[in-house]
Each structure stands twice: as C-alpha cells, then as structure tokens.
Amino acid sequence: MPGPKALSIREWTCTACGTVHDRDHNAALNVQQAAGPAVSACGAPVRPEPVLAQREETGSHGFPTGNRAA
C-alpha cells in the first residue's frame, strides 16, 4: 500500500488494483458521513424565521448609558 500523497496530487490510480482515487470526492464523502443527517435539510428551511427581540432584550430603554468614548 503506497504512503501518503502530497496535497497537490488530486487524483491517482492504485497500481495494485487499478482503482482511480479522487481526493476531493473522498473528502466530500468523509464530511457527509461525519455530519450525518445534520446537513440534510431535504428542502426544509435551514435557518429559523427571524423573531423580533422582546422588550427586555432591546436597547437601553432610555436609561442613561454612562460616559461614552467619542
């Protein structure tokens, strides 16, 4: 079995079995397997709808903010 390849080699053919290996395709398969269903949105919205901030979360409500650097 041959050793590690330089990153500049994107594709190679195995001398033992003749299989063509594509580094980018293999990396995509590894990412897909590692992420599992977490990245499979199947057309569903991936981001939640925006929600307006509650009054307690917004701004200073008119309270003095103290000294501010100009």
C-alpha positions as CSV (number, residue, x, y, z in Angstrom):
1,M,0.0,0.0,0.0
2,P,1.5,3.3,-1.0
3,G,2.2,6.0,1.6
4,P,0.6,9.5,1.9
5,K,0.4,11.6,-1.2
6,A,1.3,15.3,-1.5
7,L,-1.7,17.6,-1.3
8,S,-1.0,18.8,-4.8
9,I,-1.9,15.3,-6.1
10,R,-5.7,15.5,-6.5
11,E,-6.2,12.1,-8.3
12,W,-4.2,8.9,-8.7
13,T,-4.6,5.3,-9.8
14,C,-3.8,2.4,-7.5
15,T,-1.0,0.3,-9.0
16,A,-2.3,-2.8,-7.2
17,C,-6.0,-2.8,-8.3
18,G,-6.3,-0.1,-10.9
19,T,-8.9,1.9,-8.9
20,V,-8.9,5.6,-9.6
21,H,-8.9,7.7,-6.4
22,D,-10.2,11.3,-6.3
23,R,-9.1,13.1,-3.2
24,D,-11.9,15.8,-3.4
25,H,-14.6,13.2,-3.9
26,N,-13.3,11.2,-1.0
27,A,-13.1,14.3,1.2
28,A,-16.8,15.1,0.4
29,L,-17.8,11.5,1.4
30,N,-15.9,11.8,4.7
31,V,-17.6,15.1,5.5
32,Q,-21.0,13.8,4.6
33,Q,-20.5,10.7,6.8
34,A,-19.2,12.7,9.7
35,A,-22.0,15.3,9.6
36,G,-24.7,12.7,9.0
37,P,-28.3,13.9,9.0
38,A,-27.3,17.3,10.4
39,V,-26.6,18.7,6.9
40,S,-29.5,17.0,5.2
41,A,-32.2,19.7,5.1
42,C,-34.2,17.9,2.4
43,G,-35.7,21.3,1.2
44,A,-36.7,22.3,4.7
45,P,-35.8,25.8,5.9
46,V,-32.3,25.5,7.5
47,R,-32.5,28.8,9.4
48,P,-35.3,29.6,11.7
49,E,-37.6,32.5,10.9
50,P,-36.5,35.9,12.4
51,V,-38.1,36.7,15.7
52,L,-38.4,40.3,17.0
53,A,-36.5,40.9,20.2
54,Q,-38.5,41.1,23.3
55,R,-38.7,44.5,25.1
56,E,-36.4,43.2,27.8
57,E,-33.7,42.4,25.2
58,T,-33.7,45.6,23.2
59,G,-31.6,48.7,23.6
60,S,-31.2,50.7,26.8
61,H,-34.9,51.6,27.2
62,G,-34.0,55.2,27.7
63,F,-31.7,54.6,30.7
64,P,-28.5,56.6,30.8
65,T,-25.6,54.6,29.3
66,G,-22.9,56.4,31.3
67,N,-19.8,58.0,29.7
68,R,-19.2,57.0,26.2
69,A,-15.9,57.4,24.3
70,A,-16.3,59.8,21.4
